[in-house]
Structures are given as structure tokens and as C-alpha cells.
Amino acid sequence: DMPKRKRDALILENQDLRDAIKPREVWFYSLNFNNTLRWQPGRAGEGETTLYFVQYKQRDIHRHGTLVSALWEHSQGFSGLLCHTVYGQSKWQNKEECWGIQSHFCDLTEETSDAYEPYYGRVQAALDGVQSDWSLSCRFTPWRETMIGPPTIKVVHSNKFIKIKLQAPRSAYRRKRGSTIPMTNYYDLQYQVFIINNLLDEVMLVYEGKDKVIKIEDLKLGVSYCIVARTSVLALGRSSAYSSRRCIVLL
């Protein structure tokens, strides 16, 4: 038999490795409901043979008090981020496509497809036959936390005006027949349209509202103009990034 001191040293060494490879900063990144779980490698850094295992769960009904929930969260590997408490004990599900992977992200869009329900993800690392404890994400409710993308813009112009056609961003969620669902199904969207006068290097807000077609007149001939737009959700006080530029010269 292995001497007790050697066995204890081996257990301690394994515990050190378990702690060192435990994933850090587990969080959901979401744009237009394309929901991916992401994480950083443990403090040991990235080993060439480190593998990651992902599980997810939907919050259950409110059965447990805050203290019990906080203790449960801590026992599940809560990483010290300011998270909401976990309610309920619904079962963790394996994400088969992210079971023994080397990347630091996992697409959970299909598994988090109810925009109004809270979800959690957790990640475990394994290296040289040693498994870390699980690292838990904060609570993720897609409708509250997804970032909204900018509208797509199409510019039609004559020598007197510019007509701008806006299309709402589409979500990653799909209908049963496969088509993607527009973000307008989930939010009351508004648009802001800006025009950039490249000659004067000026940016002007020319429209703010819900219209999908905007006409801009009184522009100067021979001047290069660029159009950008962004989406806003007033209920959440949130705006998208700017769209790509569409540039024209009125002749």
C-alpha cells in the first residue's frame, strides 16, 4: 500500500490542480438572442489537453428562501460575481455538443429559447484525469440582457432627396418552420438615423421614431453624405451599436 504521507501529498496535489484549472468568469454573451456561454481558463492558464464540460438549467418555481438559495449557489461553485440568487432545484442538463471541448464558449441559444425565463450555465474543466469543481454563471434572462443589434439600412436617392429604408434586426430564435423571428416581436423598437456631411465632418440626428421609411431633403449637390442608424429600446434604456455606413453623393 502507498504510505499515508505520500497518499495525502497526492490528494493535496490533485486538489491544487483542481483549484488551478477551475474555469473563471463564466457568463452569457447575447446579441439578438444568440446566447453563448463564455468563460476564461483557470489561474493555471490553458493546458494543451484541458477539456471543458458545459451544463445548463432553467430556473424552477420559487420554492426556496434566499438564504437556502445563496448557500446552494455557493455549493454549486458560485464564483464571487454579484449574482442574483438561484431559486429552485431543477435538474442540470448536459450540453452534448459542449461535452469535452477545448474552446471557451458554447452556443446555448436553443436551450435558452424562452426569452422571459431565467437560466444558468456552469462549466467544469478536466486535465490529466483531474476534474475541477463547477463554475456557475450569474442568472441570465434573455429578454433583459440580450444586446439589440442595429437595423439594416438601404439608401435610395435622386438628385433632390435621400430615402432611407430600415429593417429591424432579426433574432436568433426560430419559428417552427425555420424562419428567424424579428426583434420587433419582443420589443417596442425605435430608430435613430444620423447623416454625416463628409465635407464639413458634421454628424446630425435627422430622425428619431418608429417609421421604417425616412425621407431627407434639402441636401447639397456634390457633397458626400453617409447614413448610419441605431436601434433603441426605451423600456430598457438601451441602444444598439451603429449600423454600417451607407454613403452617397447627390449629383
N, C-alpha and C positions, 0 to 999 in steps of 0.2 A: 504493500500500500504506500501511496505517496505520503511523506511526512506532513504533519499538520501545518507546520510553518510554511512549507512550500505551497501547500494547498491554499492556505489563507492568502499568501502573496499572489497566487494566480487569480483568486477570486477578486482581490483588490485591483489587480492589473486589468482584469476584464471590466470591472466597474468603472475604472478610469477611462477605458476605451469607450464604454457605453455612454458615459457623460460627454466625452470629447467629440463623438460623432453625431450626437443628438441634433437634429435639424433646428435651425433658429429662424425667427421672423416668418412664421407661417401665416400667410394672408391671402385673401381673394383679390385678384385684379379683374375688373369687369368693365367692358366697354360695349354699350348696346346689348347687354345681357349675354355677351360672350364671356363666360365666367370661368376663370382659370385659378387654380390653387397654386401658389408660388411659395418658395422657401429658399433660405440660404443654408449652405452646408454648416455643420457643427464647427466648433472652435478648432478642431484638428485640421480643418481645411478639407480639400477634396482629395480623397484617395482614388486611385485609378479603378479600384474594384468596389467602391461604395455603391450600394444599391438602395433605392428608396421604395417605400410601400405606402400607398395612399388609401385612406378610408374616409367616408363621408356619412353624415346623418342629417335628418330633418328634425327640427325641434318637436318634441312631443307635447301633449297637453300640459297645462300648468299644474303639476302635481306636487312639486317640491318647493319648500321655502327657500329664501335667498341664501341662508347660511349653509343649508344642505347642498344647494346648487354650487355655491362657491367652493365648498370642500370637494365636491365631485369634480369640479373643473380643475382644481389644484391636483387632484389624484390622477387626472387624465393627462397631465403634462402641460397644463397652462403655463405659458412662457413668460409671464410677468407684464405683458402688454395690458393696457387698460381695456378690458373686455367687459361686455355685458355678461351677466350670469347665465349659466346654462340651465334651462328648465327641462325636466323630463328625462327619461332614460330609454328613448327609442334606440334600436339596435344599430351599431356601426355596420356599414356595408363596405365590402372591398370594392375598389375600382379596378377591375381586372386588367384594363389597358395600362394601368399605372402601378402594377404589382411587380416590383423588382426592376425598376427603371434607373437610368443614370442621370436623366435630366432633372432640372429643378422646377418643373411646372407640370401641371396635369389639368387637362380640359374637363371641367365638371358641368358644362352647360346643360347637358341632358339630365343630369342628376339634380340640378337646381332650377328646374323649369317652372316652378310656381313662383312668380315674381314677388309675391307678397308674403311668402313664408320664410322664416329664418332657417339657416343651415349652418353646419360646422364641417370643417375638414381637419384631418390630422395626418401626420407623416411620421414614419419610422425609418431609421437608417440601419443598414447592416454592413459590417466589414469584417472579413476574416472569421466568419462564423459567430460574431458577436452582434447582438441586436440592441439598439438604443431604446430608451423609453419613447413613448409617443409625444410629439409636439402638436399642440392644439391651436387652431386658428381662433380668432375672435368670431363672434356671431356675424353672419353675413345674410342680410335681407336684400335680394337683388334690386327691388324697386327703389329702396332708399339709397343704395350705394353704387349702383352702376353709373359710369360716366356716359353722358349722352354725346353722340358724335355730331359733327357739323352736317348741315344739309348739303346735298349735291346741287350745284348751280349750273344753269345753262344760260348763255347770254346771246340774245338776238339783237342786231342793231341795224338801223338805217342811218341816213346822214343827219337825222334830226333827233333821234332818241335811242335809248337803250332799253330793251325789255329783258327782265331777269326772271327766269323760271326756277323755282325752288322745289326740291323734293326732300321730304323728311327722311332722316336716316332709318334704316331697317334694322330690326333686332336680329339676334342670332336664334331666337325661338322660332319654331316652325309649326305651321298648321299640319293637320293630319295628312294632307296631300303633298306636303313638302315645301310649300312656298313660305318665305320668311314673313314674319308679322311686322308691320311698320311700328315705329316707336310711338306714333300718334294713338295707337290702341291703348297705351299705358299712361301717357302724359298729355297734358294740355300744353302744346309746344308753341312758342313764339319765335320769330326770326328777327335778327338784326342784320341789315345789309349796309356795307360800307363801300364807298367809292374812293379810290386813290388816284389823285391827279399826279402823274409821274413828273410832269414839268415843274410843278411847284412843290412836289413832295408833301402834299397835303392829304389827310385822311378825313373824310366826312361821313357821319352816320346819316344815311339818306332814307332809311325806312326801319320801322320797328312795329311789328304786329304779326297777324296770323295769315295774311294773304300769301298765296303761292306764286302769284304773278305780279311783278312790280315794274312800273314804267318810270324811267328817269329822263327828264327833258332838260332843255337849256344848257346843253353841254357844248364846249367849244370844238370847232372843226380842227383837225390836225394835231390834236392833243392825245397823248397816250393815257388811257384810263385802265385801271384794274379794279375788279369787283371781288370782294370777299364777303362771306356771311357766316353767322354762327347761330346755333340753336340755344334757346333759353327755356328753363322750366321754372316758372315763377314760384310754384308751390314749394320747391326745394331751394330756391335762391341759387340756382346753379346754371352755368353756361358751358357750352362746348368749346373746344378749340376752334380756331378759324378754319374755314374751308380752304382748299387750294385756290389760288388766284385764277381769275379769267380776265385776260387783258385784250383790249381792242383800241383801235384808233378810228375816230369818226372822220370820214373823208368828204 
